[in-house]
Amino acid sequence: MFLPMRAVDLIERKRDGGELSPEEIRWLISQYVAGQVPDYQMAAFLMAVYFQGMTEAETVALTQAMLESGDWIDLSEIPGTKVDKHSTGGVGDTVTLILVPLMGAAGLVMAKLSGRALGHTGGTIDKFESIPGVRTELSLPEVIRQAKEIGVVIADHTAELVPADRLLYGLRDVTGTVPSLPLIAGSILSKKLAGGADAIVLDVKCGDGAFMRTQEDAQALGETLVRVGNQLGKRFSALITAMDQPLGYMAGNALEVRQAIQVLQGEGPHDLREVTLALGAELLLLAGEEPDAGKAEEKLVRLLDSGAAWEVFRALVRAQGGEVGAIEDPSRLPQTREVVEIPALAPGYVQRLEARKVGLAAGLLGAGREVKGQGVDPAAGVELLAKVGDQVEQGQPLARLHVGRAERLPEAKRLIETAYTIGETPPQPGPLILGRVR
């Protein structure tokens, strides 16, 4: 006897630790996107998953169902290997603005679909849009056409791509179900698969300024993402990278663009450059372009130091309507009227610099959003003048605050003052690349 599917039956089975079939998961997701399953039932299902988890087969089915909820980009007609990258997020994470043109210079195609951020500093789209004139809201045909013409794109997610993720994430955010491995995996992988890439590297960050605070949790997430992604027919690998202090010296939108420009011109902070090169080498390995990571990094170093990646970045900015003169002369990028320095209260060595507090301070100053839909000040943020291991004198400036929201300056100052720990002995530096999942 045939019995119709009901959301309540699937909720109860998952609540009690049962396993759902791919057909049941596909039905539940499709009905939710169609408005036939209400938010309160989906919220109950998400909470059941949060407590009971999902098998790997269920996670694969969930990701596939989310992917099928909307359109995806077909890059198959473009010659060459198509690559992509995802970061779980951190402070000063300017990698995408460097990695995209670097991969283009290496002969790969990278159509990067990114988003805006809520809290901390802006997302990749906010950063890219701080270059005057840059347009990121491209249609899917525009994305494909630009990828064909110059090999690189940085565009905002469109409403047509993976609508299930947009709906589910909004619900997870208000029901306390964000930190669930299968739900995180479904969210990340469905968006990456919809982007049309053949090979994808995942930057799973861990530490004070990351979503995953411990290396063990980051490793578990990386392993889940790679296993599930590979089962869905793409080539995935993951790096576990440190995020106890910000990457580089800038946290803010135009500030981070300045730093990306430095790296693209063969300079810039060593930590940002190191993480970018490591992720780029992974993509060259996944694409079959180089036999080992060492040779891959050597190739990418040449592309940075020769200016080849910088030329691709100039072409990218021009293709999306940006003022190339503003990246050639970064003094033309947005700047705040007020800049406030934070002095060291004692001499010694910087032993700790809490990334999370730096990110929160940058957000308060105007670089991020406190509520959905709020605009960002492209010029606001935090410029770090000292990082872990640096020796400082009493009264020496530790950071500069680029003030966009003057009313939040006192809170931002307190956050930066307490983000620094200064002691008498120099700390032992830790590695930036903590692990790999292949």
C-alpha positions as CSV (number, residue, x, y, z in Angstrom):
1,M,0.0,0.0,0.0
2,F,1.4,3.4,-1.0
3,L,1.6,6.0,1.7
4,P,2.3,9.7,0.7
5,M,5.4,11.3,2.2
6,R,4.8,13.6,5.1
7,A,7.3,16.0,6.6
8,V,6.3,15.0,10.2
9,D,7.2,11.4,9.5
10,L,10.6,12.3,8.3
11,I,11.1,14.6,11.3
12,E,10.2,11.9,13.7
13,R,12.4,9.3,12.1
14,K,15.4,11.6,12.2
15,R,14.6,12.7,15.7
16,D,14.8,9.1,16.8
17,G,18.1,8.5,15.0
18,G,16.8,6.8,11.9
19,E,18.3,7.2,8.4
20,L,16.4,8.9,5.5
21,S,16.6,7.7,1.9
22,P,17.9,10.0,-0.9
23,E,14.4,10.2,-2.3
24,E,13.0,11.3,1.1
25,I,15.6,14.0,1.5
26,R,15.1,15.2,-2.1
27,W,11.3,15.4,-1.5
28,L,11.7,17.3,1.8
29,I,14.1,19.9,0.3
30,S,12.1,20.4,-2.9
31,Q,8.9,20.8,-1.0
32,Y,10.4,23.3,1.4
33,V,11.8,25.4,-1.4
34,A,8.3,25.3,-3.1
35,G,6.7,26.6,0.1
36,Q,4.8,23.3,0.8
37,V,6.8,22.5,4.0
38,P,6.6,25.4,6.5
39,D,9.5,26.9,8.4
40,Y,8.4,25.4,11.7
41,Q,8.6,21.9,10.3
42,M,11.9,22.5,8.6
43,A,13.2,24.1,11.9
44,A,12.2,20.9,13.7
45,F,14.0,18.8,11.1
46,L,17.2,20.9,11.3
47,M,17.2,20.5,15.1
48,A,16.8,16.8,14.8
49,V,19.8,16.7,12.4
50,Y,21.8,18.9,14.8
51,F,21.3,16.4,17.6
52,Q,21.3,13.1,15.7
53,G,23.7,14.0,12.8
54,M,23.5,12.4,9.3
55,T,25.2,9.5,7.7
56,E,27.6,10.2,4.9
57,A,25.0,8.9,2.4
58,E,22.4,11.3,3.9
59,T,24.9,14.2,3.7
60,V,25.6,13.4,0.0
61,A,21.8,13.3,-0.7
62,L,21.2,16.5,1.2
63,T,24.0,18.3,-0.8
64,Q,22.6,16.9,-4.1
65,A,19.1,18.0,-3.3
66,M,20.2,21.5,-2.4
67,L,22.2,21.7,-5.6
68,E,19.1,20.6,-7.6
69,S,17.0,23.3,-6.0
70,G,18.1,25.9,-8.6
71,D,20.3,26.7,-11.5
72,W,24.1,26.1,-11.8
73,I,26.8,27.5,-14.0
74,D,27.9,25.4,-16.9
75,L,31.5,26.1,-17.8
76,S,32.1,22.9,-19.7
77,E,32.4,24.7,-23.1
78,I,35.4,26.7,-21.8
79,P,38.8,25.1,-22.5
80,G,41.0,24.2,-19.6
81,T,40.4,23.1,-16.0
82,K,37.9,25.2,-14.0
83,V,38.9,25.7,-10.4
84,D,37.3,27.2,-7.3
85,K,38.1,27.9,-3.6
86,H,36.1,28.3,-0.4
87,S,37.2,29.7,2.9
88,T,35.3,29.1,6.1
89,G,36.1,32.7,7.0
90,G,38.6,34.6,9.1
91,V,39.9,38.1,9.8
92,G,42.1,39.7,7.1
93,D,41.3,36.9,4.8
94,T,42.1,38.6,1.5
95,V,43.1,35.4,-0.3
96,T,40.4,35.4,-3.0
97,L,41.4,38.7,-4.4
98,I,45.0,37.4,-4.9
99,L,44.2,33.7,-5.8
100,V,41.7,34.4,-8.6
101,P,44.1,36.4,-10.8
102,L,47.0,34.1,-9.8
103,M,45.1,31.1,-11.1
104,G,44.2,33.0,-14.3
105,A,47.9,33.8,-14.8
106,A,48.6,30.0,-14.3
107,G,46.3,29.2,-17.2
108,L,43.3,28.0,-15.2
109,V,39.7,29.3,-15.3
110,M,38.3,30.6,-12.0
111,A,34.8,32.0,-11.9
112,K,34.5,32.8,-8.2
113,L,31.1,33.3,-6.7
114,S,31.3,35.0,-3.3
115,G,29.1,36.7,-0.8
116,R,28.8,39.6,1.6
117,A,29.3,39.2,5.3
118,L,27.2,39.8,8.3
119,G,29.4,40.8,11.2
120,H,33.2,41.3,11.4
121,T,34.5,42.7,8.2
122,G,32.8,42.5,4.8
123,G,32.9,39.5,2.5
124,T,34.9,39.2,-0.7
125,I,32.2,41.1,-2.6
126,D,32.3,44.0,-0.2
127,K,36.1,44.1,-0.6
128,F,36.1,43.9,-4.3
129,E,33.4,46.6,-4.6
130,S,35.5,49.0,-2.5
131,I,37.4,49.5,-5.8
132,P,35.5,52.4,-7.4
133,G,33.2,51.3,-10.2
134,V,33.5,47.6,-9.8
135,R,30.2,45.7,-10.5
136,T,29.7,42.3,-9.0
137,E,26.0,41.6,-9.6
138,L,26.5,39.7,-12.9
139,S,23.9,37.4,-14.5
140,L,24.9,33.8,-15.1
141,P,25.4,34.5,-18.9
142,E,27.7,37.4,-18.0
143,V,29.7,35.2,-15.7
144,I,30.2,32.6,-18.4
145,R,31.0,35.2,-21.0
146,Q,33.7,36.8,-18.9
147,A,35.2,33.5,-17.9
148,K,35.5,32.7,-21.6
149,E,37.1,36.0,-22.4
150,I,39.6,36.5,-19.6
151,G,39.4,33.4,-17.6
152,V,38.6,35.0,-14.2
153,V,35.5,36.4,-12.5
154,I,34.5,37.5,-9.0
155,A,30.8,37.8,-8.8
156,D,28.0,38.0,-6.2
157,H,25.9,34.9,-5.7
158,T,22.6,35.1,-7.7
159,A,19.2,34.2,-6.4
160,E,18.9,31.5,-9.0
161,L,21.8,29.5,-7.5
162,V,21.0,27.0,-4.7
163,P,17.9,28.8,-3.3
164,A,17.6,25.9,-0.8
165,D,20.8,27.1,0.9
166,R,19.6,30.7,1.2
167,L,16.4,29.5,2.8
168,L,18.0,26.9,5.1
169,Y,20.8,29.1,6.2
170,G,18.4,31.9,7.2
171,L,16.5,29.4,9.3
172,R,19.6,27.8,10.8
173,D,20.9,31.2,11.8
174,V,17.9,31.9,14.0
175,T,17.3,28.3,15.4
176,G,20.8,27.6,16.8
177,T,21.5,24.9,14.2
178,V,24.5,26.5,12.4
179,P,27.2,24.3,14.0
180,S,26.2,21.0,12.5
181,L,28.7,19.2,10.2
182,P,26.2,17.7,7.7
183,L,24.4,21.0,7.5
184,I,27.6,23.0,7.0
185,A,28.8,20.5,4.4
186,G,25.5,20.7,2.5
187,S,25.6,24.5,2.5
188,I,29.3,24.9,1.4
189,L,29.3,22.0,-1.1
190,S,26.0,22.8,-2.9
191,K,27.2,26.4,-3.6
192,K,30.7,25.2,-4.8
193,L,29.2,22.5,-7.0
194,A,26.8,25.0,-8.5
195,G,29.8,27.2,-9.6
196,G,30.7,24.7,-12.3
197,A,34.4,24.0,-11.2
198,D,36.2,20.7,-11.8
199,A,38.6,21.1,-8.9
200,I,37.9,22.9,-5.6
201,V,40.2,23.6,-2.6
202,L,38.8,24.4,0.8
203,D,40.5,26.7,3.3
204,V,39.2,25.4,6.7
205,K,40.4,27.9,9.3
206,C,40.7,27.2,13.0
207,G,41.5,29.3,16.0
208,D,40.3,32.4,17.8
209,G,39.1,34.2,14.7
210,A,37.6,31.2,13.0
211,F,34.2,29.4,13.1
212,M,36.0,26.2,14.0
213,R,38.0,27.0,17.2
214,T,40.0,23.8,17.5
215,Q,42.2,22.0,15.0
216,E,40.3,18.7,15.7
217,D,37.0,20.3,14.7
218,A,38.5,21.9,11.6
219,Q,40.0,18.6,10.6
220,A,36.7,16.8,11.0
221,L,35.0,19.4,8.9
222,G,37.7,19.2,6.2
223,E,37.5,15.4,6.0
224,T,33.7,15.5,5.7
225,L,33.7,18.2,3.0
226,V,36.4,16.4,0.9
227,R,34.8,12.9,1.2
228,V,31.3,14.2,0.3
229,G,32.5,16.5,-2.4
230,N,34.5,13.7,-4.1
231,Q,31.5,11.4,-4.0
232,L,29.6,14.0,-5.9
233,G,32.0,13.8,-8.8
234,K,34.4,16.7,-8.3
235,R,38.1,16.9,-7.2
236,F,38.3,18.3,-3.7
237,S,41.1,18.9,-1.2
238,A,41.3,21.0,2.0
239,L,43.9,22.8,3.9
240,I,43.6,23.5,7.7
241,T,45.0,26.9,8.3
242,A,45.6,28.9,11.5
243,M,43.4,31.9,12.4
244,D,44.6,32.8,15.9
245,Q,45.7,36.2,14.6
246,P,44.6,38.0,11.5
247,L,46.1,37.3,8.1
248,G,48.3,40.2,7.1
249,Y,48.1,43.6,8.6
250,M,44.7,44.8,7.4
251,A,41.1,44.1,8.4
252,G,38.6,46.2,6.4
253,N,37.5,46.3,2.8
254,A,39.6,48.9,0.9
255,L,42.4,48.3,3.4
256,E,42.5,44.6,2.4
257,V,42.4,45.6,-1.3
258,R,45.6,47.6,-0.7
259,Q,47.2,44.6,0.8
260,A,46.1,42.3,-2.0
261,I,47.7,44.7,-4.4
262,Q,51.0,44.5,-2.5
263,V,51.0,40.7,-2.8
264,L,50.1,40.8,-6.4
265,Q,53.0,43.1,-7.0
266,G,55.4,40.6,-5.4
267,E,55.5,42.1,-1.9
268,G,53.0,42.1,1.0
269,P,52.9,40.3,4.3
270,H,54.5,36.8,4.3
271,D,51.6,35.1,6.1
272,L,49.0,36.2,3.5
273,R,51.3,35.3,0.7
274,E,52.1,31.9,2.2
275,V,48.5,30.8,2.6
276,T,47.6,32.0,-0.9
277,L,50.5,30.1,-2.4
278,A,49.6,26.9,-0.5
279,L,46.0,27.1,-1.7
280,G,47.0,27.8,-5.2
281,A,49.5,24.9,-5.2
282,E,46.7,22.6,-4.1
283,L,44.6,23.8,-7.1
284,L,47.5,23.2,-9.5
285,L,47.8,19.6,-8.1
286,L,44.1,18.9,-8.4
287,A,44.1,20.3,-11.9
288,G,47.0,18.0,-12.9
289,E,49.1,21.0,-13.8
290,E,52.1,20.2,-11.6
291,P,53.4,16.9,-10.1
292,D,54.1,18.1,-6.6
293,A,53.4,21.0,-4.2
294,G,56.9,22.3,-4.3
295,K,57.0,22.8,-8.0
296,A,53.5,24.2,-8.0
297,E,54.5,26.9,-5.4
298,E,57.7,27.7,-7.4
299,K,55.5,28.4,-10.5
300,L,53.1,30.6,-8.5
301,V,55.9,32.6,-7.0
302,R,57.2,33.3,-10.5
303,L,53.8,34.5,-11.6
304,L,53.5,36.8,-8.6
305,D,57.1,38.2,-8.7
306,S,57.0,38.7,-12.5
307,G,53.8,40.8,-12.4
308,A,51.8,38.3,-14.5
309,A,49.2,37.8,-11.8
310,W,49.0,41.6,-11.3
311,E,48.2,42.1,-15.0
312,V,45.3,39.6,-14.8
313,F,44.0,41.5,-11.7
314,R,44.1,44.7,-13.8
315,A,42.1,42.9,-16.6
316,L,39.6,41.6,-14.0
317,V,39.0,45.0,-12.5
318,R,38.6,46.6,-16.0
319,A,36.2,43.8,-17.2
320,Q,33.9,44.5,-14.2
321,G,33.8,48.2,-14.7
322,G,36.3,49.2,-12.1
323,E,38.7,52.1,-12.2
324,V,42.1,50.6,-12.9
325,G,43.7,53.8,-11.9
326,A,42.5,53.3,-8.3
327,I,44.4,50.0,-8.0
328,E,47.5,51.4,-9.8
329,D,47.4,54.3,-7.3
330,P,45.9,52.9,-4.0
331,S,45.7,56.4,-2.5
332,R,42.6,56.8,-4.7
333,L,40.9,54.0,-2.9
334,P,38.4,55.0,-0.2
335,Q,39.9,56.5,3.0
336,T,38.3,57.7,6.3
337,R,38.5,61.2,7.5
338,E,39.6,60.1,11.0
339,V,42.4,57.7,11.9
340,V,43.1,56.9,15.6
341,E,46.3,55.2,16.9
342,I,46.3,52.7,19.7
343,P,49.6,52.8,21.7
344,A,51.3,50.0,23.6
345,L,50.8,50.3,27.3
346,A,54.0,48.5,28.2
347,P,57.3,47.4,26.5
348,G,57.9,43.8,25.4
349,Y,57.0,41.3,22.8
350,V,53.5,40.8,21.3
351,Q,52.7,37.3,22.6
352,R,49.1,37.2,21.4
353,L,46.8,39.1,19.1
354,E,43.2,37.9,19.2
355,A,41.8,37.8,15.7
356,R,38.2,37.8,16.8
357,K,38.5,41.1,18.7
358,V,40.3,42.7,15.7
359,G,37.4,41.5,13.4
360,L,34.8,42.8,15.8
361,A,36.5,46.2,16.1
362,A,36.7,46.5,12.3
363,G,33.0,45.7,12.1
364,L,32.1,48.3,14.7
365,L,34.1,50.9,12.9
366,G,32.0,50.4,9.7
367,A,33.7,47.6,7.8
368,G,31.0,45.1,8.6
369,R,27.3,44.8,9.1
370,E,25.5,44.6,12.4
371,V,22.1,43.9,10.9
372,K,21.1,42.3,7.6
373,G,21.0,44.8,4.7
374,Q,23.2,47.4,6.4
375,G,25.7,49.1,4.2
376,V,29.4,49.0,4.9
377,D,31.9,51.8,4.9
378,P,34.5,50.7,2.3
379,A,37.3,52.8,4.0
380,A,36.8,51.6,7.6
381,G,38.8,49.0,9.4
382,V,41.8,48.2,11.5
383,E,45.5,48.5,10.4
384,L,47.8,46.4,12.5
385,L,51.3,47.9,13.1
386,A,52.5,45.0,15.3
387,K,51.8,41.3,15.3
388,V,52.8,38.2,17.3
389,G,56.5,38.1,17.8
390,D,57.2,41.8,17.2
391,Q,59.0,43.8,19.9
392,V,57.4,47.0,20.9
393,E,58.2,50.0,23.1
394,Q,55.8,51.6,25.6
395,G,53.8,54.2,23.7
396,Q,54.6,52.8,20.3
397,P,51.5,52.5,18.1
398,L,50.2,49.0,17.9
399,A,47.3,49.7,15.5
400,R,45.5,52.4,13.6
401,L,41.7,52.5,13.6
402,H,40.2,53.9,10.4
403,V,37.0,55.3,11.7
404,G,33.7,55.1,9.7
405,R,31.2,55.0,12.6
406,A,32.5,57.5,15.2
407,E,29.9,56.5,17.7
408,R,31.4,53.0,18.0
409,L,35.0,54.2,18.3
410,P,35.2,53.8,22.2
411,E,34.1,50.1,21.9
412,A,36.5,49.5,19.0
413,K,39.4,51.0,21.0
414,R,38.7,48.7,24.0
415,L,38.6,45.7,21.8
416,I,42.0,46.4,20.2
417,E,43.6,47.4,23.5
418,T,42.5,44.0,24.9
419,A,43.3,42.0,21.8
420,Y,47.0,42.5,22.4
421,T,48.9,40.6,25.0
422,I,52.5,41.9,25.6
423,G,55.0,40.0,27.7
424,E,58.7,39.9,28.4
425,T,59.7,36.9,26.3
426,P,59.3,36.4,22.5
427,P,56.7,33.7,21.7
428,Q,57.4,30.6,19.6
429,P,55.8,31.1,16.2
430,G,53.4,28.4,15.1
431,P,52.8,27.1,11.6
432,L,50.2,28.6,9.3
433,I,49.3,25.4,7.4
434,L,48.2,22.9,10.1
435,G,47.1,20.0,7.9
436,R,45.9,18.7,4.6
437,V,43.0,16.6,3.5
438,R,43.3,15.0,0.1
